[in-house]
Amino acid sequence: MNIAIIGTGYVGLVTGTCFAEMGNQVTCVDIDQEKVEMLREGELPIYEPDLEHYFARNRKENRLHFTTELEEAVADAEVIFMALPTPPGEDGSADLSYVMSAAGDVADLLAAEEDGDYRVIVNKSTVPVGTADRVRETMEERALVAGEDFDVVSNPEFLREGAAVDDFMKPDRVVIGTSSDKAGEIMTRLYEPFVRQGNPILVVDERSAEMIKYTANSLLATRISFMNEIANMCDRVGANVDKVRLGISKDHRIGQHFLYAGIGFGGSCFPKDVQALHRKGQEHDYDFKILDSVLEVNDQQRELLVHRLDEYFDGDLEGKKIAMWGLSFKPNTDDIREAPSHIIIQGLREKGAEVAAFDPEAIETTRNVFGDTIDYGENMYDILDDADALVICTEWHEFRRPNLADVRDRLARPLIFDGRNLYEPGRMAEMGFDYYSIGRPHYAPEDDQEAIQEAIVENGQPAA
């Protein structure tokens, strides 16, 4: 098929590249001239594992194209995807201005065609319930007739940053929201190559498809906030959140995913989508009390390590050097939107601390936010020299098995605040660290070593 993708962000680039990988002719359009030139020259503006490989191959095979001209992209396209940003407005609702503007522009182009062929217009962006109807109405106002010239489909994405290419190529499910048999058949044919292992293509009405996306992200965010509350309770009663997680995850009704305690969620999806669904409830006179709590808990959790550091240093962080491992909101991405690390950096700077940070991919995106108000390391060890504490914010693989003896010797004091629970507390105490994690027992280096060894054996965990 000939496919147009409007927007070259995370979703647009991954969608376009993966459709091209299946043999389709794909043209991606963006108003950002500099970004389009970069893409034409074979450079990616984002980091996403495996994307570079597919991107290069499909450019070489002349299946993946980039332009700033919407008319060029739409001219021969059978399916037109809108993969545009829907940022939160001041009230938390999704800003649909980019989507609606693009819909109007596409409608004008299609209406101007003398013998226009039937098109499928696809909302790939995460949009509130009722957006497909709004897009259809806008396009009909431009002298197009739905069901003859075009249909509007809601096709939500379920891509995890850091695993987006794999998620697209091997989806758990594909959701197609349409009331048109013709559009449903075209979309099903487009996605069939991706589900040859038997995973379902679900064809539902447009509003249900839109609701599925928000429900999925809000439920996952709820699990995270709930486990963070459990971790905070474990701290108070002397329980171990790792053992609690293990105990509940063996219940097949619960499962094991999104049960890890930490310093909260971030990124471009969970915070924005929870806020948007909450706001949609208000528009319909419904108070989402659970979502209120999810957002409140997450805001508190992202500030937790700042409070703990402040307490440890008796309210005097002025001039303290804090080393930080991890800046992106999750591993395998350079995305720092709503990242807990940035909340922590801001909190530490407000209290007079100096921050030295390292991340495998997100240093430049962080520099765009904080400039040179913090220091950046070329590797994970250099920033530790003479630091008063190490804070771990992102669970990158290289942080899981560091040279702990080198870490201890470089730090001015062997103090770690681990926001991702990467290491076993008893083992860290045995090595001389004062180690604080989330929802797990704290052992100080001077604690009874026999008790620490017993704790290690009881936990049944390998040494970090």
DASUL-V114832 format. One record per run of one state. SS is the DSSP state (H for helix, E for strand, - for the rest). FROM is the first residue (numbers start at 1). TO is the last residue. Records with the same first field share a line. If there is no record, write none. Layout:
SS: FROM-TO / FROM-TO
//
This chain:
-: 1-1 / 7-9 / 22-24 / 30-32 / 41-47 / 49-50 / 61-63 / 68-69 / 75-78 / 83-87 / 89-93 / 95-96 / 113-118 / 124-130 / 142-145 / 147-149 / 155-163 / 170-172 / 178-180 / 195-199 / 205-205 / 238-240 / 250-269 / 284-288 / 303-303 / 313-320 / 326-332 / 334-339 / 351-353 / 359-362 / 371-374 / 377-381 / 385-388 / 393-396 / 400-403 / 411-414 / 419-424 / 431-433 / 437-448 / 460-464
E: 2-6 / 25-29 / 48-48 / 64-67 / 79-82 / 88-88 / 94-94 / 119-123 / 146-146 / 150-154 / 173-177 / 200-204 / 321-325 / 333-333 / 354-358 / 375-376 / 389-392 / 415-418 / 434-436
H: 10-21 / 33-40 / 51-60 / 70-74 / 97-112 / 131-141 / 164-169 / 181-194 / 206-237 / 241-249 / 270-283 / 289-302 / 304-312 / 340-350 / 363-370 / 382-384 / 397-399 / 404-410 / 425-430 / 449-459
//
